Every structure is written in structure tokens, then in C-alpha cells.
Amino acid sequence: MRDDRRRRQPSHEEIRLWRHVTRDAKPLPGRDALADTEPATESPTPKPATTAKRPQPPPAPPPSPPSILEPGGKADLDRRSAERLARGQMRIEARLDLHGWAEAEAYERLVAFLSASHAMGRRCVLVITGKGREGRGVLKTNLPRWINEAALRPLVLAFTAAAIKDGGEGAFYVLLKRQREKNPP
């Protein structure tokens, strides 16, 4: 794979979206929150007077028949693309590491990350959950259910456990749907 590709600069819309998604995040000590982006040209959006309700992970539903998006499920995906995804041969455009996050915070981060990645036109992202104790981690177990929830299902085409080089059983490749033009010519 060639490493001499040039990185494109984010557009003003992408920077605005990133600021919106990370508005409540606190930078690490000694780091500037937006060191990698250019300064805002528009005034920041005022926060509402009332505290906005944060999304909570949906309660565990009763057992249901397997979904087309269960790990390894490849809805509307051709065989070659499904194989490339499962083997880790698709270019990973972004990563999200959920290690150490409580279930509610991990769900919030997943929704924000996948929504922002889809809005930026990314296709393949890596979500690292960790394996948990004895391979039964809470985040690893819940990720397939979260992806099948109404908030994320419209964004996701398929997902599967990652190859060993990218985290194996403790990570998932998520293939996002392409953005469609609302008014085609």
C-alpha cells in the first residue's frame, strides 16, 4: 500500500460538524482542543438554557431472530466486498476506541462517531471494544445490538469482527452506507 498519499484538509462544514460532535469533550492536559483544525469563522452556536437529554443505550430487548446485521452479516453487499471486509482488506478511514468507557458513554460515543463518519463520507471504520473478561465484554456483546438500533441501522451497511492485525475479537469493522444525493439531476 502506498503511504505517499496526501491528506486532504477538512472542509469548513466538516470542522463545524466536528466541533458540534466534540463540544462537550475536554482536551487532554497540555493539549489544545482544536490544534489540528483552523479557527472558526462563524460564531459558536449558543447552548440552550435547558440541559439537552443525552442519548442513552436502549434497554436490552427480549431475544429475537438474528438480524441481517449480526456479526458477519452482509446486507446488500456483494461477495467480493464482504470477503474484503472480513479479511481486513478495506482501508480503515477512522478508528474509535471504547476501552475503559462505561456502557452509556460508549453508546453515546458510538452514535456520535458513526454519525459524523457517515456525514464525512467515510466508508470503513474500526470500532475497538476490547474482549472483556473471558471474551464476554459488555461493549463487545452490545455493539451488534446497538448497530441494529433505529439510530444507527440506517447508516450501517455491514459489520464483522476485525482481523487479528486490527484487534481480532476485540474490534469490529463497520462498513457505512454511501451518502445519496437528495435531488439527483
N, C-alpha and C positions, 0 to 999 in steps of 0.2 A: 504494500500500500504506500502511496506517495505521501510524504509529510511536508512537501513544499507548497501545499495549497495555502492560499492567502485567506485569512479570516476576514469575513465581511464585518463591517461596523453595524451595530443595531440602528434601526430607524428611530425617529422621534416617537412614533407610535409604540414600538417595542419597548423603548425606555420608559414611556409613560405607563405602559401595562406592567412592566417590571416593578416600577415604583408603587403602583397600586397593589400588586400582589405582596410586596415586601414592606408595606407601610408600617406594620407593627413589629417587624423584626429589629432586633438590636444587634449592632455590629460587634464583632469580637473585639476584645480590648486591644487598643493600638491600631485598629484598622478603621479606615474611612468607609462609611456605609456605601457610598456610590463612587468609589475611586476609579472603577473601570468604565464609568459612563460619563457622558458630557453633562454639564449643568442644565437644569430645567429652564426652558424658555417661557413656559407658561406658569401662572401662579398655582400653587398647590390647591387641591380641592379641599374645602373646609370639611372637617369631620362633623357629622351630625351631633346634635346635642345629646341624643339618647345613645346608649351603647348598642351597637349592632349585635344581633344574636349570631354567634359563631356556629358554623355547621357542626353538628355532632354526628358521630358514626351511627348509622341506623342500627336499631336493635337486631339481634340475631333472629332471622326468620326461621320458621319451622323447616325441617328438611324438605327439599323439593327436588324434582327431577333435575339431572345435570343440565347445565346451560351450555349453549354453543360457545361460550367464552370461558369454559373451565380451563385449567392449565393444559396447554397443548391443543386447546380448541382453536380452530382457524376459520372463523366465519367469513364467507365470501372472499377467500384467499386462495389463489392458485397454488398448486402443489409445489412448484419451484420456490415461490416466495415463502411458503410455510416451512419448507426444508431449510432455506437460508436463515429464517428467523430462529428456528430451533437449534441450528448449528452455531449461531452467533456470528453469521457472516454478513449481517446488515450493519451499516455504520451507525454507531450509537451517537446520537446528537446531543444528549443531555443525560445527567445522572441525578438521582435523588437517593440519599442515604437516610434511612429511617431508624438506624441503630440508636437505641437509648431514648426514643420518644415514647411517651405513653400512647395508648390506643387512640384517644380523642385527638391529640395533637398530630399524631401520624396521619390520621384520616384527613384532617384539615390541610396538612402539607401536601398530601397526595392529590386532593382535589385541586388545590391551587397550582401545583406543579403540572399536572396533566392538562388543566385548562389553559395555562399560559403556554405550554409547549404546543398544544394544538393551535392556539391563536397565532403563534410564531411560525406555523407551517412545518414543525418538526414531524418526523415520521416514526423513528425508532428511538425509544428512550429506555433507560435501565433504572429499575426501582430495586434498591437493596433493602431487604427486610431483616436479614440475618436468619439463622436457622432456629435460634432459640434452644432451649434445653431439650436434649434428646430429639432434636429435629421437629419439635412441636411448638414453635414460637407463635405467639399471639398475632404478630403482624404478618408473618408468613401464612398463617391459617386464614386470616381475614382478608388479605389482599384480593384473592379471587372473588370473594363476596362483594367487596367494595367496588371493584371494577364492574360488576354486574348490576350495581345500583343505578337508579334513574339519573343521578347527577353525572356519572362517568360513562355509562354504556354508549351514549350517542357519540362519544369521542374516540372510543377504542374499537379497532378492527379485530385484533387478536392479541394474546399474550401467552407466554410459556416460560417455564423455568430456564434460567440462564445456563450457558455453557460453563464448565469449570473455570475457564480463564476469566470469566466475568462475575464469579461468585457462586456458581453452581446452584444448589438447592436453596441458598440464602438470598437469591436475587431473581428478578423476572425481567424479561424483555417485554416491552409493551409497544405494540405497533398501532400508531394512531391513524385515524381515518384522514384522508385528504380533505382539505377545505374545498368546498364547491362554491362557484360564483353564484350569487343570488339571482342576478339577472344576466343570463348568458346572451351573447349577441345574436 
